[in-house]
Amino acid sequence: MPRLRTERLLLREWRESDLTPWAAINADPEVRRHLPGMPTREQCDAAVARFQAELDGRGWGFWAVEVRGTGEFIGFTGLDPVDEGQSFTGVEAGWRLARTAWGHGYATEAARAALHFGFTHLDLPEILAVTTKANDRSRAVMTRLTMTHDPTADFPDPTVPEDSPLRENVVYRLPKARWALPQG
């Protein structure tokens, strides 16, 4: 399984020592603000087992993110096939970081590494990102990654009640051809 390195971060396999901080990240109401429900510790542990199994099985997925200078685990970033039953297909970039890691550019830095892997090693023609309509922080990361909003693909999440602000989701896209253009 490849590890991805950036100037400040290491995207790596999951470790037993990540379980408690991962559960704490998912117990933070502000981190979960744009995600439905609050998972139990058992659900968090099962998610880590699934993430690692996917990394082991296909060589890519949601990597654990560590700050290289300190070794601190701060969350996950990576790539995952779009869930079955969606009105669109492809591979989605995703991230979730501890609130203490917000505001340092880590989500953008880690996601750029995942995009680079997806385009260069997997030769993906496009990478998507999905979030709730109200998640301005994630939408800002998507914009910094040069992804563009595709309003024709936006969708209501059928698993969320109709009156919930989490129901409306937006889709952003980044074609490989645009990613390969010089940035700036």
C-alpha positions in Angstrom: 0.0 0.0 0.0 1.5 3.3 -1.0 2.0 6.1 1.5 1.7 9.6 0.2 3.9 12.4 1.5 3.5 16.1 1.3 5.6 18.9 2.7 3.9 18.6 6.1 1.7 15.5 6.0 1.9 11.7 5.7 -1.1 9.8 4.3 -0.6 6.3 5.6 -2.1 3.0 6.7 -4.3 3.0 9.8 -3.0 2.0 13.2 -4.5 0.7 16.4 -3.4 4.0 18.0 -5.6 5.9 15.6 -8.9 4.4 16.9 -9.3 6.6 20.0 -8.5 9.9 18.3 -10.7 8.9 15.3 -13.6 8.2 17.6 -13.0 11.6 19.3 -13.0 13.4 15.9 -16.3 11.8 15.1 -17.7 12.7 18.6 -17.1 16.4 18.0 -20.4 18.0 17.1 -18.7 20.7 15.0 -16.9 18.1 12.9 -20.2 16.2 12.5 -22.1 19.4 11.7 -22.6 18.5 8.0 -22.8 14.7 8.5 -25.9 12.8 9.6 -25.9 11.2 13.0 -23.3 10.6 15.6 -21.5 7.2 15.3 -20.8 5.0 18.2 -17.2 3.9 19.1 -18.0 0.5 17.6 -19.1 2.2 14.3 -15.9 4.3 14.3 -13.7 1.2 14.8 -15.6 -0.6 12.1 -15.1 2.3 9.7 -11.3 2.2 10.3 -11.3 -1.6 9.7 -13.2 -1.0 6.4 -10.8 1.8 5.4 -7.8 -0.3 6.0 -9.3 -3.3 4.3 -9.9 -1.2 1.2 -6.3 0.2 1.3 -5.0 -3.4 1.6 -7.3 -4.8 -1.1 -7.0 -2.1 -3.8 -4.0 -0.1 -2.7 -5.9 3.1 -2.3 -8.8 4.6 -0.4 -9.1 6.7 2.8 -5.6 7.1 4.3 -5.0 8.1 7.9 -3.4 11.6 7.9 -0.5 12.4 10.2 1.4 15.6 10.7 5.0 14.7 9.8 6.7 17.0 12.2 4.8 15.7 15.3 3.4 12.3 14.3 0.0 13.5 15.4 -3.0 11.7 13.8 -5.4 14.3 12.5 -8.0 12.5 10.4 -8.4 11.0 7.0 -8.1 12.0 3.3 -8.4 9.9 0.2 -10.4 8.5 -2.6 -13.4 6.2 -2.7 -15.7 5.0 -5.5 -19.1 6.8 -5.4 -21.7 4.9 -3.5 -24.0 2.7 -5.6 -27.4 4.1 -6.2 -26.2 7.6 -6.9 -27.2 9.4 -10.1 -23.5 9.7 -11.0 -20.5 7.4 -11.0 -16.8 7.9 -10.5 -14.3 8.3 -7.7 -14.8 10.8 -5.0 -12.2 12.6 -2.9 -13.0 13.0 0.7 -11.5 14.3 4.0 -12.4 14.7 7.6 -10.0 16.3 10.1 -10.0 17.1 13.8 -11.2 20.6 14.5 -7.7 21.4 15.9 -6.3 20.7 12.4 -8.7 23.2 10.7 -7.3 26.5 9.4 -3.8 25.2 8.6 -4.4 24.2 5.0 -4.1 20.5 5.8 -7.3 19.4 4.1 -6.2 21.1 0.8 -2.7 19.7 1.1 -3.7 16.2 1.8 -6.5 16.2 -0.9 -4.0 17.5 -3.4 -1.8 14.4 -2.7 -4.8 12.2 -3.1 -5.8 13.9 -6.4 -2.2 13.5 -7.7 -2.3 9.8 -6.8 -5.7 9.4 -8.5 -4.7 11.1 -11.7 -1.1 9.7 -12.0 -1.3 6.2 -10.5 -4.9 5.3 -11.2 -5.2 7.3 -14.4 -8.7 8.5 -13.4 -10.3 10.8 -16.0 -12.1 12.8 -13.3 -12.3 13.0 -9.5 -15.5 14.2 -7.8 -16.2 15.7 -4.3 -19.6 15.8 -2.6 -20.8 17.7 0.5 -23.9 19.3 1.9 -24.9 22.5 0.3 -24.3 24.4 3.5 -20.7 23.1 4.1 -18.8 26.2 3.2 -15.5 25.0 4.6 -15.4 21.8 2.4 -16.7 23.8 -0.6 -13.8 26.2 -0.1 -11.4 23.3 -0.2 -13.0 22.0 -3.4 -12.5 25.5 -5.0 -8.9 25.7 -3.9 -8.4 22.3 -5.5 -9.7 23.9 -8.8 -12.8 21.7 -8.7 -15.9 23.3 -10.1 -19.5 23.0 -8.9 -21.8 20.9 -11.2 -25.3 22.0 -10.3 -26.8 19.5 -12.7 -25.5 16.7 -10.5 -26.6 18.1 -7.1 -29.0 15.8 -5.3 -31.1 15.3 -2.2 -29.8 12.6 0.2 -32.8 10.2 0.5 -31.4 8.9 3.8 -31.9 12.4 5.4 -35.3 13.9 6.4 -36.7 16.4 3.9 -36.6 19.2 6.4 -33.0 18.7 7.3 -30.3 21.2 6.1 -28.2 18.1 5.5 -30.5 16.8 2.8 -29.3 19.0 -0.1 -25.9 17.9 -1.5 -23.6 19.5 -4.1 -21.2 17.8 -6.5 -17.9 19.3 -7.6 -15.8 17.9 -10.5 -12.1 18.0 -11.5 -11.3 16.5 -14.9 -7.8 15.2 -15.3 -7.2 17.6 -18.2 -7.9 20.7 -16.0 -5.8 19.2 -13.1 -2.8 18.9 -15.4 -2.9 22.6 -16.3 -0.3 24.8 -14.6 -1.8 26.3 -11.4 -1.7 30.0 -10.6 
